[in-house]
Amino acid sequence: MEQIIIRKATLSDLDILLQFEQGVVKAERPFNPVLKESGVHYYNINELITADHIELLVAQSGTEIIGCGYARIESAKPYLKYDRYAYLGFMYVVPAHRGKGVNKLILQELTAWAKGKGITELRLEVFSDNAIAIKAYEKAGFGKLYIHMRNEI
């Protein structure tokens, strides 16, 4: 069994993280009819690496970076039970390493980081038709909260 290490991302990981970002875009394109055809960038990866309120982690097997994910502390709406929450994003595992628990390891470390910051709520977004991702997040303890809807007029 391969040993997978979860560590904080560094600026030296930028090239592979840019590739992973395009992997996320490619994976989400079938679920998102309003994405531009090219030039799509979701993240400011430099900020994800350097900001104090964000923890960007990578999963490493040997010398290969095989996955990533971040937690970003956000202010909650004033009517919620908590003041802050951690928003999870940029969850990606290279196809050859999927199904090996990599995402679970990243989620565990992000959860521990958030708890260490006094956070009691995790949030993330997933496309409603992405059954595989929904099942994985439910298995990790997440539950559906609402559906974000759109109408092209």
Secondary structure by P-SEA (a helix, b strand, c coil): cbbbbbbbbcccaaaaaaaaaaaaaaaacccccccccccccccaaaaaaccccbbbbbbbcccccccccbbbbbbccccccccbbbbbccccccccccccaaaaaaaaaaaaaaaaaccccccccccccaaaaaaaaaaacccccbbbbbbcc
